[in-house]
Amino acid sequence: MQALYAQLLVGLINGSFYALLSLGLAVIFGMLNIINFAHGALYMMGAFVAYFLLNLGGINYWWALLFAPIIVGIFGMILERTMLQWLTGLDHLYGLLLTFGIALIVQGVFQNYFGSSGLPYAIPDQLKGGMNLGFMFLPVYRGWVVIFSLVVCIATWFLIEKTRLGAYLRAATENPTLVRAFGVNVPRMITLTYGLGVGLAALAGVLSAPINQVRPLMGADLIIVVFAVVVIGGMGSIMGSIITGFALGVIEGLTKYFYPEASNTVVFVLMVLVLLVKPTGLTGRAA
Amino acid sequence: MTALTDDTLPVTPRAIRDEMIVFVVMALLLASVPFTGVYPFFVMQALCFALLACAFNLLIGYGGLLSFGHAMFLGTAGYCSAHALKVWALPPELGILVGVAGAFVLSLITGYISIRRQGIYFSMITLALSQLLYFIYLQAPFTHGEDGIQGIPQGHLFGVFDLTKPTVLYYVVLVGFLAGFLLIFRIINSPFGEVLKAIRENEPRAISLGYRTDQYKFLAFVLSGTLAGFAGSLKVFVAQNASLTDVHWSMSGEVVLMTLVGGLGTVFGPVVGAFVIIAMQQYLAGFGQWVTVIQGSIFVICVLTFRRGVIGEIAHYFRRSL
């Protein structure tokens, strides 16, 4: 049973990354009509920024949790201002191709300087060790990742669904021209939205640094799994993305315990099954 | 949704005549390669990728469907052909047939699944499916995992043509490429191709005219996947191995890049693009990972400033369809 709980925990952690990343993808897609292929690369950048902050600036994990998303978010906003905004009105596919190119550039540059091996990032002192829950041993850091991601996801959901700013955002998603007519600066909102989505990816990167090490290609394969998550959940609803992300992580964890050979593929197989039964995705409406 | 190609010219007898002239020139140029001293291995490799890119272009350029998983057909056909040649010791023609059949079956299955969603979702689904296949091939015993299938015997095609001789192999690959190219050319200019273009431009209208667009897209997908598989089978004879690189997502990305550079939805663009990208990889091989950075930069530059591609720009300038 210990092993099962351990795999469930790993599943929940992966699920938190899926949730944070697919949430960002959904928010960005809603406003920019772009599938951000660079999301995995920016997730990786988040982890690297945390690494640099610690090793070059002596800035610890807690500040990295704040600064890394901001720094990567600003980088994302520069990308949006200089490149992505020129794609308005073009076919969605060009957004995918452009961000794919950006991902190749970012990953290639990091690979040149850091190779493909992982750099260690120590767990902060306050979160070291573990506690005995009676039925299993819980490493504190892993519990922290799950709870913190959940809080961030809910906060994002609250921001978009329940606040005035979120209401502007949803309105601009539906009809940007009309919202502009009301005096809202929609282009600036688009830039900030991209920054927000990218910041969420960077935050996931910082969270994963102590668990998975910091590697230039850490986001490359992850983003494809997240795409499958997005296809399964649909990008129509924020809560849908969060729930699908966590659920698929748990299912993946269970597969690792019961049938480890399929743990790499289970999310893709589920995607196929969902497409066969309900082509629009679990929460999606017809495109 | 805006169209991918902003200036679609009608298929006229004159346009087809122009394209046939260019085709003959291209065929003559390629046929004279062994006499010029150009390294034939490079051209053969480029021809295989050119056919792959043409097959990919059939789907994106004429069907408006961006597949981000076309490497799966290349790799699957490669593995099937390699296995048939090496383990079953089949002659080359049957080896190719096994590879193409493998890609055909795969495209039936993946087409049935992925055609259910459109646009951006279609791209993500094909990418996810090819990643699924990547992991299967990584674990399956017959692919030999990370090592791949190596040292594949080339043999005698139809018992006559000795494929171990570079010049013979070159002309066999060239004939294979030209045949595949002509088939795609024929498909594009057929009534079926016209319906595909109509679906790309305005799918709801095509539906309202009574076309079952899903069936057209499915057929286009199967044709594209099978032809991509043919390219993969030919490549086995050139490279004499089949490995995981051919199934990896970065290979799918390269195919997209080739077609984008040459010109989406142009007849000759993918060929030009394939030669440009393969030549670039050849000459920049010493730069290591910077090649990835350069490829990424080409993506960015093409999308931002050069969406018609090389051939698309030329065609636009001369107001011809090429």
Interface residues (C-beta under 8 A of the other chain):
Chain A: F29 I35 M83 W86 L87 G89 L90 D91 H92 L93 Y94 L96 L97 L98 F100 G101 I102 A103 L104 I105 V106 Q107 G108 V109 Q111 N112 D221 I224 V225 F227 A228 V230 V231 E261 N264 T265 F268 V269 M271 V272 L275 L276 P279 T280 A287
Chain B: M1 T2 A3 L4 I60 L66 F68 I113 S114 R116 R117 Q118 G119 I120 Y121 S123 M124 I125 L127 A128 L129 Q131 L132 F135 I136 L138 Q139 W249 G253 V256 L260 G288 Q289 W290 V291 T292 V293 Q295 G296 S297 I298 F299 V300 C302 V303 L304 R307
